[in-house]
Amino acid sequence: MSGVRMAERFKYLLVDGEDETVRVTINRPVDRNSINSGLMAEVVSLLDQVEKTSARALVFRGTGETYFIGGADGIEMMQLTPDEAKCFSERIQAVFNRIEASPLITVAAINGLCFGGGYEFALACDFRVASATARIGLPEVKVGLIPGGGGTQRLPKLVGMGRAIEMILSGRLYGGTEAAEMGLVHLVVNPEQLDAGVRQVLDPVLKQPQYAVSLAKHALYASRSQCLPDGLAVESEQFSHCFEHDFFPRLMQKQLADGSLTTTEDLADPARKEKS
């Protein structure tokens, strides 16, 4: 890979990186790009390594044109005892929690079928961009299971309890356009425009100071798991860390010096500042 280099080669991940954005392909084509224990370990190792580089974003997609990630590995799961199944669920939840907690901006570029553990993987990412030909959902009940990778917890917070109940109890899959209308993904594009859609989502974020984006992300996710007073405490803590950097005071000093002090109206309408 160019720009960002990995310390190891992966069995299930193809990694290609530029200075700011690392593109990762889930590469298990003979088994629907499904998630097994080996893939889980590689994703955690990848995060550990990329976070030590100059990269700011990770973009995940599936190899081929048929699957993004087709759930968790059925062959591995069919052999589990109830106790082992609990451990498997906790392990995959920990991987998705690790993705969500990363200071990197993560994007699921959903290029095909994305169901079960595949959509739970996407839910753990900050942004989801889907091809119009994608099919998305949590159909575990159809095979006598329930979501075990965080789907019952993240989905209601994304789309509300009523819609989450309908989705999970029916096991329906939704096309890319319908998924966007429901709020399951941020953006839907034609298949050939998937990379452009990812750039459309990422470009405005990558223009901002990296530390501010990471701190804001940390505070935002705290709102989902903590009560308001605790969440506000996290926000204040992350706000304080902004002042460990000199970006804001230097910007203010520059604007005061050249008479271009930014107002809230300027932020809302950049063209207004240029006209004044």
N, C-alpha and C positions, 0 to 999 in steps of 0.2 A: 504494500500500500504506500502511497505517496503522502508526504507531509507528516502524518502521525504514524508512528511505528509501534507495533505490538511486540511484547517480549516473548510471545509464544504463538505457535500456530494452533488454530482451533480445528476440531473435527467437524463440528456442526455449524460453524459460523464462517461466512466469507466477509472479510473486513476490507473496506476501501476508504481511505480518508484524505481529506484536505486539511488545511490549517484549522478551520473552524468547525467543519462538519464531517463526522465519521458516518459512513453508510455501512450498515450491517445487514447481511442477507442470511435469514434462517435457512439452513441447507440440509434438510432431511427429505429429499424429494421422493424417496421410496416409501415414506410413511407420512405423507401429507404435511411435511414440515412440523410434525407434532412435537410436543414438549415431553422429553424424557429426563431422567435424572442427570444424564451427561450434559444435555443442553442447558439445564438449570445452572449447573456448576460453571459452564463456560460463560453464560451471561453475567454472572457475578464477577468472574475473573476479568471479563471485558470491561465492565464498569470500573473496577478497581484500577485497571491500567489506563483507560482513557481519561479518567479524572486526574491523572498525574501529568497529562499532556496539555498543550495549548488549545485543545478542542473545546468547543462550547456546546455542540449538539450531537446527538446520536439519532440516526434515522434507521428504523427497522423495516424490512420488507421480507417477503417469502420468495424462495427461489422458484422459478417457473412462473406461469401465468394463471395457474388454477387455484393455488392455495397461498394465503398469507400464513396462517397457522391453523391447521385443522385439529384443534383441541389438544388434549394431553394424550400421551402414548397409551393406546388401548391395550396393547400386548403387555406392557409393564403393569398397568392397573388391574388387569383381569386376574392377576396372581396375588393380589393383596388380601391379607386378612383385615378384619375391621381395625385392629390396632395399627397395622401397617398403613391402612388407608388414611387414618388420622394423621400419621407422620408425613405421608405423601402430601396431603392437603396443607399441612403446616409448612412443609418445605417449599411448595410452589407459592404459597402466600408470602413467605419470607423473600423469595426472589422478586415478586412483584412489588412488595414494600420497598425493596432495595432500589428498584427502578424509580419508583415514585420519589424516594428520598434523595436521589442523586442531584447534585447541583447542576448537572448537565440538563439542557433542554432535550427532551425525548419526544420523538415523533413516530407514530405507527403509520407507515405508508401501506394501506390495506389494498393489496393488488389482486385479491381473489377471495376464496372462501375463508371466513374468519369467524370461527364459532367455538363455543366452550372455552377451554383454556386459552385459545387464540384471542378471543375478544377480551377475556380477563387480562391478558398481556397488554392489549391495546388500551384497556381502561386504566392501566397503571402508567401509561405514557401521558405526557402533558398535552399533546395534540394528536388528533386522528384525522388523517386525510384518506379518503376512500375512492377507489375507482367506481364508476357507475355500474360496472359489472360485478362488483363485490357482493357477497351475501354475508350478513352479519347477524349474530344472535347467540343465545345461551340455550341450546336444545337438550341439555343433559337429561331432563325428565323423560325424553323419548327413549333413552337407553337405560332407564331405571336408576339414574343418578341425579344429583343436584350439583350446581356449581360449587367447586371446592377451592378455587383460586382467588376468592375475594369478590366474585360476581354478585352474591346476594347482599354485599355491603356497599360496594362502589356504585353499582347501577342505580339503586334508589336515590343516592345522593346526586347522581347525574341527571336523571330524568323524572324523579318523583316515585313514590311508593306505588301509586296506581298503575303507572305504565310498566314499572319493573315487575310487578306481580303478573300482569298480562303477558309480558315477554317470557318470564322464567317458567310460569306454570303451563303456558301453551307450547313452549319450545320453538316458537316460530323463528324463521330466518327472514331478514329484511334486506332488500336490495339497497345499493349504495344511495340512490336518491331518496328513498323513503327513510333510510337511516339518518341522513342529514336533516331531513324535515323533523325527525323525532328528537334530534339532539344527540344521537349516538356517536356521530362524528362531527368534526368542525367544518369539513369541506368535502364536497364530492366533485369529481372531475372526470372527464373522459379518460379511458385507460391510457392513451398515449400522452396525456397531460399530467400523469401522476407526479413526476419529478417537478414539473412547474408548479403544481399545487403545493408540494412540500416547500418549495422556495417562497411561494406566496405567504405561507404561514410563518416561515422562519425568518424571512428577511427583516420584518419590522422589529422582531425580538432581538436579533443579532446586532442591530444598530445601537442597542442600549448598553450601558456599562454592565459587564458580566456579573460583577459582585451584586449589583442592585437587582438584577433578574433572579439570581439564585436566592437572595434573601427574601424577595417578594414571593417566590415560589414556596419557600419554607413556611412563611406566614400564612399563605393561602391554604395550604394543605392542613395546617393546624386547625383551621376553622371547621374541618370535617370531623375531626376526632376529639375535639375538646369543647367544653362549655365556653360560653362567651367570656367570662372573666379570665379563664386560663388562656383562651385564644388571644385576648387582648394583651395578656402578659407576653406571649410569644411575639406578637406584633411589635410591642415596645422594645423587646430585646433585639429583634432583627433590625428595627429602625436604628437602634444605637450603634449597631455594627457598621452602618453606612458611614458613620463619622470616623471610622478607622481608615477611611480612604480620603484623598484630597480632591476628588472629582468635583463635588458640589461646591466647596469653598473656592476652588480655582475658577469654576464656571461663573460664580457670583462676582468674583473680583474682576474677571474679564468683562462681564456685562456692565458692571458699575463703571469700569474704566472707559469703555467705548460708548456708554449711554444706551446700551441695547438690553436693558434689564427685561427679562421675560415675564409676562403677566399670565394669569390663568387664561385670559382670552386668547393670547398668542398660542398657548399650548393647544387649545381647542381648535384654533383656526390659524395654522402657520402662515397662510396667505395674507392674513390681516397684518401681521408684523412687517411683511415685505412691502405692503402698501403704505405703511405709516412712515 
